[in-house]
Amino acid sequence: MKKPQSIPGLLSNSHRRRFRRSLLAWYDRHRRDLPWRASRDPYCVWLSEIMLQQTRVAAVIEHYRNFLRRFPTVQKLAAAREASVLAAWSGLGYYRRARMMHAAAKVIVREHGGKFPASEEKLRALPGIGRYTAAAIASIAFDEPVAVVDGNVERVLQRQSGKRLAGEELWTWANRLLEAKRPGDFNQAMMELGAVACTPRAPLCLTCPVVEMCATRGELASAGKPARQKKREIHYALNYRNRDIRDGEVLLVQRAGDASLMPGMWELPELASTNDERSPAFTLRHSITVTDYTVRVWRGGASSREFGKWIPVERLGKVALTGLARKILRKAEML
Ligand code: SF4
């Protein structure tokens, strides 16, 4: 008889059972108390999963609560203006995610009567919902036995197997490990393990619940050099005027609607360069993917007659700001 196709590092049936038991027992005892874990409502699961892509948990918590207060149901989100959705997303970055959620909410209301499709396959037909997000919603909200693979799960699987698993191998391995009776909890437990114990650097193997079934018990040997960060300096003008003693207005500009990055978002006017002999008002650091920016902020320096709009400081919380604009305005104590 032909042997089933095997993946190197795959555990035996009994080891897989032990892996599931140990991981879930650890998750039941030690999982972090995060607001989205209080609900299995697919709308809440979806929102948290989209926000958690490319954003740290600590940064998501407050945004998640605020967004739900503003748009408590998929119907409210579908009926909202795009500018309001982007404003509620402000500070999280990667605004395409918010636009896609808005578009998907409209499809759910228009084509599914406001009810979430209850399977991974149907969820994947919605705008902005890929394989990972569909599997996360289907398993957590609807108990469908499908595994997820994100960066954390990938790292756990590679270390556990001792192999640089990639592409489809990862999904196959994750699905074979999955606990079909508690798929949502198992998926969250794998991600939790990667986030708090099996961390990118210096994993906490001594406290790991699946250490006995792990091939590497530490970092997997690196296959190549990490990408070098580029460095760039940028300058922004902070123009501020008082209307009365209590508040004032700040000059912002809107990015073009067809800009490839953050279209339609508001930011401070950028200065091409400055030969100014003064010192900047302040300097801060900002990193986007492979570039580290040194951001110098100057008082004045952009004419309101040419472009821009004076925005009352009290309204800044409702404006769809870029992440960097938010950071600058916070540093200037206007937010
Ligand atoms: S033993 Fe260490 S390397 Fe292996 S899964 Fe646990 S934390 Fe990760």
Boltz pocket constraint, residues with backbone or C-beta under 6 A from the ligand:
constraints:
  - pocket:
      binder: B
      contacts: [[A, 156], [A, 159], [A, 160], [A, 197], [A, 198], [A, 199], [A, 203], [A, 204], [A, 205], [A, 208], [A, 209], [A, 210], [A, 211], [A, 214], [A, 215], [A, 216], [A, 217], [A, 218], [A, 219]]
      max_distance: 6.0
